[in-house]
Amino acid sequence: MESSNWNSIISKLPNPHFLQTYEWGQVKAKYGWEPLYAVWDADGKWKVESTPHLLSTFHSPIAAALLLKRQILRSGFAARLSILYSPKGPLLDWTNEVLRNRVLNDLQSFAKKQGAIFLKMDPDVVLGTGVPGSGEEAQDSSGQALVAELKRRGWEYSSDQIQFRNTVLIDLAPSEEELLARMKQKTRYNIRLAEKKGVSLRVGTKEDLGMLYRMYAETSVRDGFVIRDEGYYQTVWETFLANQSPILNYQLPTAEPLIAEVNHEPVAAIFVFYFAGRAYYVYGMSREAHREKMPNYLLQWEAIKRAKAKGCTVYDLWGAPEVFDESDPMWGVYRFKEGLGGRVVRTLGAWDFAPSPLWYKMYSEIIPRVLDLMRARGKARTKQSVGA
């Protein structure tokens, strides 16, 4: 089975991520991307294939990367031009200098042969923990060394950060009592308030997905962020929901929606993804109705308890500000996450390697304008879909 082959490989590597799974590659394959699977072994070999079963000769992989390839033009003189992206990859021990250089050399060579305008990567390499300027801030020397190495090689910090660079992580090792104690007093109060005010929780099913998208669309219009069309989210959610099992499989990426209700009326929900011992809070949505009953606090507490019960060691709250002050659009969301008792982790972010600086410059100047236009149209469609 393609899924188990690939997921088995990456689950054994450092910092395995659900965005590197076979399932995520299949989702993106439905939206114009070609998933490619790269593996490095201890014998000095590496290989890139379009299907994981062709990598069966690699018995002891020491690095791997899901590479997403997208053709930019399909005809004319620039038909070979493409872009490459490894979401939250490659996966390897980045402190191993020999392996690091080998992987980067191979990827740079591959990008040139593919006619790529650029290769983007954003592995979870830690630069530091804690809020900059706070007494709890700490730097990670190995992460800083990688930044210097990438600059020396000609990589550029990308102006297009696809994933959140920073996040908040909750260590799930402590007991439930200790996890509650680590939260801010106001957060604990709001959890109890939600329970007292009659907020109930349930795990959603495939039948809830239409309702959840409508709630997500309503949230995006209210809070001013852009979302994709319903078909995209249905594809993501159904792909990972299909893997649900009574017993959590370490190598099988899954997802579940948790829904908060008041008098059997859905008022808020979150989607939690699970893979290789880590849980991720990826999508959140809510309605105006009953917001004073604090359903979002109870949802997160339930997610923490469920992740811990499933054997996860970390709960990733998926996103923190780039700049840690009120000027950042994520500040309000961060204050909510901060109350849950996690710690800020600052990572490498996305870096681009451009074999052709000229094409990269042209692409970087044109694409933001196209994306702005697409976002404006997307906002208009979403408003129309919720009758706003």
N, C-alpha and C positions, 0 to 999 in steps of 0.2 A: 504494500500500500504506500503510495507516494507520500501521503501526509505523515505517516508514522516514521518512514525512512528519514525524511528531512528533519522533522521535529525531534527525533531521537538524537540526531547529530548535534543540533544547536542547543538542546536542553543540557548537554554535558559541558558546554563551553561557558566562559565567564559572562555574566550579565545577559543571559538569554532573554529575549524580548518578544512579545506577541506580534510586533510589527515585522519580525524576521521569520515568522512561521510560514509554512506551506499555505495555510488558509488565507493569510493576508495577501500572499502572492496571487492566489486565485481570485480574490476580490478585485485586486487591481487589474488582473487580466481582462476583466469584463469592462474595464474603462480605459482601454487604449494602451495599457502597459504590458510588456512581455517580461514575465518573471524568469530570471536566470539564477542558477544555484552554483555558488563557488565554494570549493573546499581546498584546504591546505593540509598536508600531512607531515609527520615528523621526518619523512625520508627525503624531503626537499621537493616533492611533487605538488602541483596544484592543478585544478581543472574547473572549467565552467561549463555547465550543461543546462539544457532547457527543461529536463526532467530529472528529479532526484535519483531515480533508480539507476541512472547511468553513472552514479558516483559510488556504487556498491563496492568498488575495489578499494575505497579509502576506509580502512578498518580503524585507524586511530587518528581522526581529524584533530588538529590543534588550532584551527581557525576556519571560519565559514562566513559567508555573506549572501543574503538574498539581495540580488541586484535587479532593480526594475528599470527596464529600457523602454524608451518612448521615441518613436520615429517622429521627427519634426516635419519634414517634407517627404512626400511619397513620389514625387516626380521632379524632373528638371535637374539642373546641375548640382543642387544641394540635397539630392535624394538620400544620400547616406547619412546626413546629419541626424544625430540623436542626442538624447540626454540620458544619463544614468543616475540612479539614486538608490542608495542602500539605507533604508529607514532603520534607525537605531543600530546600524551595523557599520563595519564588520564586527564579528564577535571573536575576540581573542584576548590573550593576556597582553595588554598594551604596555605593561612595564618590561616585557621581554624585548629588548632592543633589537636583537637579531631577527626575531619573528616579526616584529613591527615593521622593520625595514623591508623584509621580504614581501610582506603583504602589500605594503604601499607601493613598492616597485612593480609588483605584478598588476595591481589595479591601475596604476598610471599607464603601464604598457598596454593593458587591455582597453582603456579608454581611448588611447590613440588609435589602436587598430579598429575600434568600433566606429571611428569617425564621430566621437562624442564632442558636443560643444562643451560639456563639462560633466564631471562625475561628482555627485554630492554625497556626503556621508555625515551622519550625526550620531556616532556611538555614544553610549552612556559612560564617557570617561569623566571622572569627577575632577573639577578644578578647585573646588572648595566646598565647605559646608557653613551654614549659618548666614545670617543677613550681613552684607558688607557694612562695616562701620560699627557693628554691634560687638559687645564683649565676647560673644560666642563664635565669632568668625574664625575659620581655620582654612589655610591654604593646603592644597595637595600638590606636592612637588612633582610627582610623576605626571600629573595632568598638565602642569605648567611646562614641563619638558616636552610634552607632545606638541603643544602650541608652538614652541620654538622650532621643533622639527618640521612641522607642517609649513611654517613660514619659510624655512630654509629651502624646502622642496618646491616652493612656488604656489602652494595652496592659499586660497583666500577665504577669510571669514565671510560667509555668504550673506548677501543682503536679503535673501529669501529664506527665512527660517521656517521650515515646514512644521516641525514639532516645537514644543516648548523647550527652551534651553534650560530653564530652571524648574524645579518641582519641589514638592513637600512629601517626605516619606514618613510613614508611621511604622515603627518597629513593633511587630506583633508578638514578640517573645514574652513580654510581661503578661500577667493575669488580667482578666477583664477588669478587676477592681483597680489594678495599677494603671491600666490604660485610661480608665475614667479619671483617676486621680491626676494624670498628666495633662488632662484637658483644662482649658480655662474655666473658671467658675461659671461664667455666663453661658458657656457651651453646655456644661452639665445641667444648668438650670433650664435651658431651652429643650434639652432632651426630655427632662422630667415633665416640662410643660406640655410637650407634644403628647406624651403618654396620658397625662391628666386630661387633656382636652379631647381625647377620643380619637387620635390619629392611629389608624391601624395599618399594618404592612402586609404585603404578600409578594411572592415571586411571580413575575409575569410569564406569559406564554406567547407562542407565536401569534395567537389570536389578538393579543394586545398591541401588536406592532403598529397597526394603522393609527390607533389612538395615541400611542407614544410619539409617533412622528408629528401628529397634529399639535400635541403639547410642546414638542421641541420647536416647531415652527412658531408657535405663539411666544415661546420664550425668546427666540432669536429676534422677533420683531420688537418685543418689549425692551430687550437689553441691547439691541443694536449690533448684533454680530451676524455674520453671513453663514448660511448653511447650504448644503447641497439639496438636490431634489430627493423626493421620497424614495425613488428606486434605489439610489445609492445606499441609503441607510438600511433599507429592507435587505439588500444584498449582504451588507456587513453583519447585521444582526442575525439573519437567518443562517449565514455560514457558520458563525460561532455557536449559535443556539443549537445547531444540529449535532454538536459534539457533547451535549450535556449527558451526564451519566451519574447514577447514584453515588458512585465512588469516583473521587477526583483522580484523574490520571495525570501524573506529573508532566508527561510529554504531549498531552492533548489540550490544545488551547480551547477554552470555552468562554461563554459569556452568559450573564443572566440579568434581566431587568428586575429591579426592586421598585415596587409601586406603593406609594403612600395614599391612603384613602381616608375620607371623612364621610361617614354615613354611606359607605359603598361608592362614593364619588372619587375618582382619581384626581389628586390635587398636585402631586409631584412624583418624580421618578428619577432613578439613576441607572446607568448601565455599568456593570462591573465585569471586567475581563480577567481571566485567570490563565496563567501559563508558568510552568516551571517554578512553582513555589512563590509566585508573586501575584498580587491582585492589583488591578488598575481601575481607577474611577475615570471613565473616558467621556461619557455623555451625561449631562444633567438637565432636567427640564421641570418646569413648574407652572402652575396657573396662579392668577391673582387671587382666586377664591381661597379663603382659609389660610392665607400666608401668615396671619398672626398666630396660628397654631403651631408654627415652627416645624413643619413636616420634614424639611431638609436636614435638620439636625438628627432627627430620629432615623432617617434613611442612612445617614453616614454611620451612625452607631451600629445599626443592623449590619451594614456592609463590613464594618470592622470585625464584628463578632462572627459573621459567616466566613470571612476570609481566614480568620484564625482557626475556626472549626474545620476548615478544609485543609489545614496544614500549611497555609501560606505564612511566610516569615516577614513579608513586607507588604504594606498597602501604599501604592503610589497614587497620590491625589492629583497627579496629572496637570502640572502647570503652576508656575509662580511668576511674579513680575520680573521683567528684564531690569527695571529700575525700582528699587524698593522704597518708593514714596508715593504720595497720593497722586502724582502726575501720571503714573502708569495705569492704563485702563483695567489692569487685573488687580488693582490694589484692594478693591472691595471683596473680590472672590478670595484673595489671599488671606485677608483678615479672618474670613470664615474658616478657611483651611487651617490657619495658624491656631485657631481655638481648639482644634481637634488633637493638638498635642504632638504634631509631627515636627520634623527638622527640615530646614531648607537645604537642598542639595543643588549646587551650581555645576553644570556640566559643560562640555566642550562646545556644544551647539553645532550648527551645520557649517561645513567647510567644503569649498569647491576646488576641484583641480580642472583647469581649462587647458587642454592641449593646444587650442587655437585662441589666443587672447583676442584676436579681432572678432571672431564669431561670438565669443563670450561677451564682449563689450556690446555688440549689436543686440544680442539676445537680452542682455541685462537692461538695455535701454527701452526695448520695444515691449517685452513681456509685461512689466509692471503696468503699462498703460492698458494693455489688453485685459489683464486681470482686474484692474479697477472698473473697466466697462462691464466685465462679466459679473463682478460683485454687485454693481449697481442694478443690473438686470435681475440677478438672483434675489436681491432684497425685494425688488418690486414683485417678483413672482411669489415669494414667500408671503408678503403682505396680502396679495390677492388670494392666496390659498386659505388664509385664516380670516379673510373678510375685514382686514384692517384698512 
